[in-house]
Amino acid sequence: MISKKQIASLVAASVIGLSSVAVVDYVNDVNNNTPIVQAATVGQSVVVNSNGQEIGLRVSPSDNAALTGQNVADKTSWAVVGTATDAQGQVWYNLAANAWIKSSNILGANDTSAQAQKLIDTAKAQLGKPYAWGAKGPSAFDCSGLMHYVYQQALGKEIGGYTVAQEAAGDSVDIKDLKPGDLVFWGSHGATYHVALYAGNNQYIDAPQPGQNVSVHTISSYFMPSFGTRVLK
C-alpha cells in the first residue's frame, strides 16, 4: 500500500513535471485495432485500469525492472511526468521520479469518461458538508471552492478559484450539450455568480448558499443555468 508520504511525492512530482513533459494519447489502428501513440495536451491524466487491484510501480520502464514498493489503486488518476518505449514497443508512463507504469494498465490519457466519473465521485464524497463563503474545503465550501477542490483532488487540475476564472478553464458549451464532468454556470460570461458540476441525467452537484449543504439538484426552469464549460477533452 502506498503511504501518505509516497502519495505526496507522486503528486508533487506530477505537478512539477506538467510544464515540461508531454503525455501521450491513444487511438486504434482501423486495420488491426492496435494502439497508436499520439501526442496529447500537457497536463492530461492517466487513469489506472487494474480490475480492482493495486498496481506496483517499477523503477524503470521494463517488465523486468524492480518494483519501487509503491502501489497505485484502480481507477485513480495520475499526471504523467515522462514517457518511454521499451524494447518490445510497449509505452510506459512515469508518474514520479523512477515510478513507472505500463500503458496497458491505464485507461488512457484522454479517457474523459473515467476522468468525469472520478470528478463526480469526488464531488459526491462532499455531500452534506456546509456552505461557507470563500471556503475551498475540505470541511466546507462555497460554489467555486467546491469545483476547485473537486478538480484538484480528482485530477490534479487547476481551474481557478472563482467562477469567472473557472469559465475560462475549458470550452464553452450549451446547456443542452452538457456532458458529465462539465462545469455549469449561472450568469453571463465574465459575470457568473454560481457554478456546479454536471453529473449526468440532468443533475448537478453544488454548494448552494449559506445555510445549505453540498447537494445534488436537477436542472429546471426554476433555476436554469446559463451555460457550461468543458474542461475534459
Backbone hydrogen bonds, N-H to C=O, Kabsch-Sander energy under -0.5 kcal/mol:
donor,donor_aa,acceptor,acceptor_aa,energy
7,I,3,S,-2.5
8,A,4,K,-2.4
9,S,5,K,-2.0
10,L,6,Q,-2.5
11,V,7,I,-2.8
12,A,8,A,-2.6
13,A,9,S,-2.4
14,S,10,L,-2.2
15,V,11,V,-2.6
16,I,12,A,-2.4
17,G,13,A,-1.9
18,L,14,S,-0.9
18,L,15,V,-0.8
19,S,16,I,-0.7
20,S,17,G,-1.3
21,V,17,G,-1.6
25,D,38,Q,-2.3
27,V,36,I,-1.1
29,D,34,T,-2.2
33,N,29,D,-2.7
36,I,27,V,-1.9
38,Q,25,D,-2.1
40,A,23,V,-1.4
44,Q,41,T,-1.5
46,V,78,W,-2.8
48,V,76,T,-2.5
49,N,105,N,-2.9
53,Q,50,S,-2.0
55,I,72,V,-2.7
57,L,70,Q,-2.8
58,R,100,W,-2.2
59,V,66,A,-2.5
62,S,60,S,-2.3
65,A,62,S,-1.2
68,T,57,L,-2.9
69,G,57,L,-0.5
72,V,55,I,-2.4
75,K,48,V,-2.4
76,T,73,A,-1.5
78,W,46,V,-2.5
80,V,44,Q,-0.9
81,V,94,N,-3.1
82,G,94,N,-0.9
84,A,92,W,-1.7
86,D,90,Q,-2.4
89,G,86,D,-2.0
92,W,84,A,-3.1
93,Y,101,I,-3.1
94,N,82,G,-3.2
95,L,93,Y,-0.6
95,L,99,A,-3.0
96,A,99,A,-0.6
99,A,96,A,-1.4
100,W,58,R,-3.0
101,I,93,Y,-2.4
103,S,91,V,-2.8
105,N,102,K,-2.2
106,I,103,S,-1.6
107,L,47,V,-3.5
111,D,108,G,-1.2
112,T,110,N,-1.8
115,Q,111,D,-1.7
116,A,112,T,-2.9
117,Q,113,S,-2.1
118,K,114,A,-1.9
119,L,115,Q,-2.1
120,I,116,A,-2.5
121,D,117,Q,-2.8
122,T,118,K,-2.2
123,A,119,L,-2.6
124,K,120,I,-2.7
125,A,121,D,-1.4
126,Q,123,A,-1.6
127,L,124,K,-1.5
128,G,214,V,-2.6
129,K,126,Q,-2.1
131,Y,212,Q,-2.2
132,A,141,F,-1.9
135,A,132,A,-2.3
137,G,140,A,-2.0
141,F,130,P,-2.0
142,D,135,A,-2.2
146,L,142,D,-2.3
147,M,143,C,-1.5
148,H,144,S,-2.5
149,Y,145,G,-2.3
150,V,146,L,-2.7
151,Y,147,M,-2.3
152,Q,148,H,-2.0
153,Q,149,Y,-3.0
154,A,150,V,-2.6
155,L,151,Y,-1.7
156,G,151,Y,-0.7
156,G,152,Q,-1.1
157,K,151,Y,-1.9
159,I,157,K,-0.6
166,Q,162,Y,-2.2
167,E,163,T,-1.8
168,A,164,V,-0.8
168,A,165,A,-0.7
169,A,166,Q,-1.5
170,G,167,E,-0.7
171,D,230,R,-1.9
173,V,228,G,-2.7
177,D,174,D,-1.8
178,L,175,I,-1.4
181,G,198,Y,-2.8
182,D,179,K,-2.2
183,L,229,T,-2.8
184,V,196,A,-2.8
185,F,227,F,-3.2
186,W,194,H,-2.1
191,A,188,S,-2.5
193,Y,186,W,-2.4
194,H,186,W,-1.0
196,A,184,V,-2.0
197,L,205,I,-2.5
198,Y,182,D,-3.0
198,Y,196,A,-0.5
199,A,203,Q,-2.6
200,G,203,Q,-0.7
203,Q,200,G,-1.6
204,Y,217,H,-2.5
205,I,197,L,-2.5
206,D,215,S,-2.1
212,Q,209,Q,-2.1
214,V,129,K,-3.0
215,S,206,D,-2.3
217,H,204,Y,-2.9
219,I,202,N,-2.9
223,F,220,S,-0.8
224,M,221,S,-0.7
226,S,185,F,-3.1
227,F,185,F,-1.4
228,G,173,V,-3.0
229,T,183,L,-2.4
230,R,171,D,-3.3
231,V,229,T,-0.8
